């Protein structure tokens, strides 16, 4: 499995099993902006919030997700792993809530659910 990096491809030293998916969390969730332009700081108290992540590896039993997809998952129900000094999140396919449509009308994953 390879990860598309900004400069070159990097080989991951792991092979995913069954329906497991390895994702790289979106770090752009520090500060948000509402549709009307109001800045919402990361410290603002909110209810349970889902998060977006990019898929970097998939197991052989995964059917609905492929590499480089952007998925929506629950960040409270996750398992973190560090590989080559990069933190990834391990999730099961059944625990995903959505897959972003890159050709849809929503170009940004700043959607509020």
C-alpha positions in Angstrom: 0.0 0.0 0.0 1.3 3.4 -0.8 0.5 6.9 0.5 0.5 9.8 -1.9 2.8 12.3 -0.3 3.4 15.9 -1.2 6.8 15.0 -2.7 6.9 11.3 -3.3 5.2 8.0 -2.5 5.8 6.4 0.8 5.5 2.7 1.5 3.6 1.8 4.7 5.1 -1.1 6.7 1.7 -2.6 7.5 -1.0 -4.6 5.7 -4.6 -4.0 6.8 -6.7 -7.1 7.6 -10.4 -7.8 7.2 -12.6 -4.7 7.2 -10.1 -2.3 8.8 -9.4 1.1 7.4 -6.4 3.3 8.2 -7.1 7.0 7.9 -5.2 10.2 8.4 -7.3 12.6 10.5 -8.1 16.1 9.0 -6.1 18.5 11.1 -8.0 21.5 9.7 -10.6 21.1 12.5 -8.9 23.5 14.9 -11.0 26.6 14.0 -14.2 26.7 12.0 -16.1 29.3 10.2 -19.9 29.4 9.9 -21.7 30.1 6.6 -22.2 33.7 7.6 -18.5 34.1 8.3 -18.5 33.9 12.1 -15.3 32.3 13.4 -16.0 29.4 15.9 -12.9 28.7 18.0 -11.8 25.1 18.7 -12.5 25.7 22.4 -16.2 26.3 21.8 -18.3 23.8 23.6 -20.3 21.7 21.1 -22.3 18.5 21.2 -20.9 15.3 19.8 -19.2 16.1 16.5 -18.1 13.8 13.7 -14.7 14.3 12.0 -13.3 13.9 8.4 -10.2 11.9 7.5 -8.4 10.7 4.4 -8.1 6.9 3.7 -4.5 5.8 3.4 -4.9 2.0 3.6 -7.8 -0.6 3.4 -8.2 -4.2 4.2 -9.2 -6.9 1.7 -12.8 -7.1 2.9 -13.6 -3.4 2.6 -16.2 -2.8 -0.1 -17.4 0.8 -0.1 -14.2 2.8 0.5 -11.0 3.1 -1.5 -7.6 4.8 -1.1 -7.7 8.6 -1.0 -11.4 8.7 -0.2 -12.5 11.2 2.5 -14.6 9.6 5.2 -16.7 10.7 8.1 -16.2 8.9 11.4 -16.8 9.4 15.1 -13.5 10.6 16.7 -14.5 9.4 20.1 -14.7 5.8 18.9 -11.3 5.3 17.4 -7.9 3.6 17.9 -4.8 5.7 17.2 -1.6 4.2 15.9 1.7 5.9 15.1 3.7 4.7 12.1 6.9 6.4 11.0 6.2 9.4 13.3 2.8 10.0 11.8 -0.4 9.4 13.8 -3.2 7.5 12.0 -6.6 6.3 13.1 -7.8 2.7 12.7 -11.5 2.2 12.1 -13.8 -0.5 10.8 -15.8 0.0 7.7 -19.1 -0.6 9.5 -18.2 2.3 11.9 -18.0 4.9 9.1 -20.9 7.4 8.7 -20.3 8.7 5.1 -17.9 8.9 2.2 -17.4 12.3 0.7 -18.4 12.7 -3.0 -15.5 14.7 -4.6 -17.6 15.5 -7.7 -20.7 16.6 -5.7 -21.9 20.1 -5.0 -20.1 20.2 -1.6 -16.4 20.8 -2.4 -15.5 21.5 1.3 -15.8 19.0 4.1 -16.7 21.8 6.5 -20.2 20.5 6.6 -22.0 20.6 10.0 -23.9 17.4 10.8 
